[in-house]
Amino acid sequence: MAQLAEVVGSIASVGYGLAAIGPGIGVGLIFGNGVQAMARQPEAAGLIRSNMFIGFALTEALALIGIVMPFVFGTGK
């Protein structure tokens, strides 16, 4: 009977790599659209910039949660 290959190493690092994709895309969208909005309406640049940084902080919180979760729900060995 053939045995399946055993995964050696920390699978949590692979999980974090996958979890970082979403916030990475989100940060790119936030700043890309923020720059575009400031170019279209320069008079609203202050409001757009503050909303852009709030969105950035919330998006980066997802990445931080992604890095903490493997430690919280570890295997417990």
C-alpha positions, 0 to 999 in steps of 0.5 A, spaced: 500 500 500 502 506 497 503 511 503 502 519 502 508 523 502 508 527 509 509 534 509 515 536 513 516 543 516 511 548 518 504 549 514 502 555 518 508 559 514 504 557 508 497 559 511 500 566 512 503 566 505 496 565 503 493 570 508 497 575 506 495 575 499 488 579 500 491 584 504 496 585 499 491 586 494 487 591 498 493 595 500 494 596 492 487 597 491 486 603 496 492 607 494 491 606 487 484 608 487 486 614 492 491 617 488 486 617 482 481 620 486 486 625 488 488 627 481 481 627 479 479 632 485 485 635 488 480 640 493 478 633 496 485 631 497 485 631 505 479 627 506 481 622 501 488 621 504 485 620 511 480 615 509 485 612 505 490 611 511 484 608 515 482 603 510 490 602 510 490 600 517 484 596 517 487 592 511 493 591 515 490 589 521 487 583 517 495 581 515 496 581 522 491 577 524 493 572 519 500 572 522 497 571 529 492 565 528 497 560 526 500 561 533 493 561 537 491 555 533 497 551 533 498 544 533 499 544 541 505 539 541 
